[in-house]
Amino acid sequence: MASYSAQVNVIHKKFQNAVKRAKTKQTLNKAYSVHKKDHERLLKSHLREETVMINKAKKKLG
């Protein structure tokens, strides 16, 4: 799986391309909405992975 920062870069590149292509306010709003959902989904999974990692480390220590 790609690193978190690499995935963020992909999301941002996709968003910037959508903004450049947008010709109306509605398409800009839609591009932002999709971008925001992508970010939220990615962050949620990233934090879940880190929580699992921390819990494993705690079990090793105690």
C-alpha positions as CSV (number, residue, x, y, z in Angstrom):
1,M,0.0,0.0,0.0
2,A,1.2,3.5,-0.8
3,S,2.3,5.8,2.0
4,Y,-0.2,8.3,3.4
5,S,1.6,11.3,2.0
6,A,1.7,9.7,-1.5
7,Q,-2.0,9.1,-1.3
8,V,-2.6,12.7,-0.2
9,N,-0.6,13.9,-3.2
10,V,-2.7,11.9,-5.5
11,I,-5.9,13.3,-4.0
12,H,-4.6,16.9,-4.3
13,K,-3.5,16.4,-7.9
14,K,-6.9,15.0,-8.8
15,F,-8.5,18.0,-7.0
16,Q,-6.3,20.6,-8.7
17,N,-7.1,19.1,-12.2
18,A,-10.8,19.2,-11.4
19,V,-10.5,22.9,-10.4
20,K,-8.6,23.8,-13.6
21,R,-11.3,22.1,-15.7
22,A,-14.3,23.6,-13.8
23,K,-16.3,26.1,-15.7
24,T,-19.1,26.8,-13.2
25,K,-19.4,27.4,-9.5
26,Q,-21.4,24.2,-9.2
27,T,-18.6,22.1,-10.6
28,L,-16.1,23.8,-8.3
29,N,-18.4,22.9,-5.3
30,K,-18.7,19.4,-6.5
31,A,-14.9,19.0,-6.9
32,Y,-14.4,20.3,-3.4
33,S,-17.0,18.0,-2.0
34,V,-15.5,15.0,-3.6
35,H,-12.0,16.1,-2.5
36,K,-13.2,16.6,1.1
37,K,-14.8,13.1,1.2
38,D,-11.6,11.6,-0.2
39,H,-9.6,13.3,2.5
40,E,-11.9,12.2,5.3
41,R,-11.9,8.6,4.1
42,L,-8.1,8.5,3.8
43,L,-7.5,10.1,7.2
44,K,-10.0,7.7,8.8
45,S,-8.2,4.7,7.4
46,H,-4.8,6.2,8.3
47,L,-5.7,6.8,11.9
48,R,-7.2,3.3,12.1
49,E,-3.9,1.8,11.0
50,E,-2.0,3.9,13.5
51,T,-4.3,2.9,16.3
52,V,-3.7,-0.8,15.5
53,M,0.0,-0.2,15.5
54,I,-0.1,1.6,18.9
55,N,-2.3,-1.2,20.4
56,K,0.2,-3.8,19.2
57,A,3.1,-1.8,20.8
58,K,1.2,-1.5,24.1
59,K,0.7,-5.3,24.2
60,K,4.4,-5.8,23.7
61,L,5.2,-3.5,26.6
62,G,2.8,-4.7,29.1
